[in-house]
Amino acid sequence: MSDVISKFLAKLSKSEKAVIKNILEKITTNNTVGLQIKKLVGSEDIYRVRKGKFRIIYRKTKTDCLIISVDRRSEATYRNF
């Protein structure tokens, strides 16, 4: 995980960390049942997971999953993708 994501997670409460950790485990194990996943417009392999006020953006390939961003929803959430 990148340093920016680690710093963001460190600021969260215990319950928020548990929610994010659960989502990350589901994404990495390819068990996406119950997650609100949507492919981002204009990209072939970048997806977002929405859970309340949090957004997790990740790139999915045939063999791997790379977490790009974990953040609270804001006007700038999708600007770089």
N, C-alpha and C positions, 0 to 999 in steps of 0.2 A: 504494500500500500504506500502511496506517496505521503510525503511529509505533511502536505496541506490537509489531506484527508485525516491523518492521525491527529493533527492539531484540532481539527473540527470535532472529531469524536471525543477528544479529551474534555471539551467544553460542555458536552451533553450530560444530562442527568442519567442516573442508573437505568431508569425505565426506558428512556430514549435510546440508550446504548443497546439495551436488550432487543428492542425492535429492529434497529439497524443491523445488529449482528445476526438476527434471525433471517432477515432479508438477504444479507450477503451470503450466508450459508446456503440458502435456497438457490440463489443465482449460481454459485460455484458448483453446486451438485446437480444443477440442471433440473431441480424439482420446483418448477415455477407455478405449481397449482396454488390458486388463491392470491396471486400477485397481480396487480394492475400494470401490465407491461405493454408498452407501445413502441413501435419502431419510429425513430425520429425521421421526419421528412427530409429528403435530400441525402440520405445515407443508406448504405446497403447493410451495414452491420452494427449500427449504434442504436441502442435501446434505452428506454427509461422505465424505472419502476416508481410508481407513485404510492406513497403511504402517508396519508394525512398531509402534514406540512413539509414532509421530506421528499426529496427527489434523489434517486440514485441513477446515474448515467453510466452505462457500461458498453464495451465493445465485445461482441460474441463472434468467435470464429469456430471452425469445425472442431478444433481440439482444445480451445482455451477461452477464458473469459477474463477480460481486463477491466477493472473498475476505474472509470475515468473521473467521476465526481460524486461526492456525497454532500448534499447541501440542503438548506431550507429553501422552499419555493420563494422566488423573488422575481422581479422584472428582468434580471440579468441571468437567470438560471440557464437558459438555452442559447444565449448569445454566441457562444464560442463553438457551437456544434453545427 
